[in-house]
Amino acid sequence: MTTTAPVADSRALGLAHYAARGVLDRVLARHGSTFPQQVALRAAVTADAPQTPDDLVSQVQGSLKADPADIRVTLDELLAGQLLVADGAHLRPTDAGRELLAAIGAETAPISARIWGGIPAGDLAAAGRVLALVAERANAELAALTA
């Protein structure tokens, strides 16, 4: 019996994305957080320098392709939850914000290991190259559609 490997296409990418996102969303919900909040908080925590709200909106928009107004609402939620704090013109992550990301990371690490574990390095490298190319092309198409 021969089995044919599935072809990578938009549907396969979407199914993989939503399966993984479903796992993450459930972990985030247990911590009272949302995916956009986690992306914005991670951008603030991992930044090399303090970020202005506009800096964070730009970074999150680049990742999520979300409406800037919605991202600003997310930043307001993080400020209200004391996960970010205003420091002059900048937003800085609080200790609570850093602790939340660490807790989420600790909870998702073993799940990620089970999901990604055992996949040959060559397959991961090939998938990485293909996904980077798909993202590049999709970003170019999105830019053309919004120009």
N, C-alpha and C positions, 0 to 999 in steps of 0.2 A: 504494500500500500504506500503510495507516494502522497505526501502532503506538500502543498505549495505554500511557501511563506507569504504572509500578507504583504501587500504592496503599501508602502507609506504614501498616504494621501491626506487631504484635509480632514476627512472623516476619522481616520485612524489617529491623527494628531489630536483632534477634538475629543475623541473618546478617552485617550490617555490623559489629556489635560483635565477633563472633568472628573475622571476617576481619582486622580491625584489631588485635585482641588477639593473634591468631596471629603477626602481624608483630612486635609488641612483645615477646611472650614469647621469640621466637627471638633478638632482640637482647639481651634481658636474660640469657638463658642463656649467651650468649657472654661475658658479664661476670660469670657466676657468681651472678646475682641472680634473684629471683622477682618477680612482679607485686605481691604484698602487701608485700614488702620495699621495692620502689620507691615504692609509695604511702605507706608509713610514713616512709621516709627523706625523701621530698619534703615531707611534712607538717612534719617537723622542720626541714628546711632553709628552707622558706618562711615559717615562723612569725615573727610580729613580736616575740615574746618567748620565752624558754626555756619548754619544755613539760615537764610532769610526765608520767610514764608514763600516768596516767589521762587527761590531756589528749590524748595521741597516740592512745590506744585509742579515745576518743570520736570524734576526727576520722576515723580510719581506718574505724571502724564506720559512720560517716555516709556514707562513700564506698563501701565494699565490702559493707556489710550483713553482715559476717562476725561470727562468734562472738568475744566479747571474749577468751576464753581462747586462741583461735587467734592473735589479734592480739598478745597478750602473748608468745606463742612467737615470733612474727615479730620483736618488739622484742628479745627475748633473742638471736635470730640476728644482728640488726644490732649488738648489743653485743659478741657473741662475735667477729664479723667486724671489730670495731673501726671500724665505720661510724658508730656512735653511741657516746657515752661518758656515763657517769653523772657528774653534777656536782651533788652534794648531792641535793636532791629532784627535780632536773631531768635530762632527757636532752638532750644537745647533739650535733649532727652533727660528726664529725671532718673534718679536711681530706680524708682518704680518702673519706669519705661524700660530701662536696661534689664531689670529683673524679669519683667514680663517676657521680653524677647528670649532671655536665657531659659525661662521655664518652658516656653513654646518649643525652643530648640531641643531641650532635653527630652520633651515628650515626643517630638517628631523624629528624633534621630534613630531610635530603634525601628520605627515604622519605615523610614526611608531605607534603612539597611535591609529590611526584608523585601522591600519593593525593588531596589536596585541590585541587591546582592546576587552574585552568581552570573551576572551578565558579563560576558567576556569583554576585556578592555578594548579590543579592536572593534567590537560592535558598538560600545559606548562612544568611541572616538568617531566612528562613521556616523552614528546618529547625531552626535554633536555638530559635526560638519554640516550635515543636511539641515538640521534645525537652525543653525546660524544662517545658512543661505536662505531658507524659507523666511526667517524673520527679516532679513535684509530686504528681500524682494517684497514682502508684505508691507514693510515700513515705507518702501518706495511707492507702492501702489496707494497706500493710505495718504502719503504726502501729495500725490497727484490728485487724489479725489478731494482733498481739502484745500487745494491751491485755488 
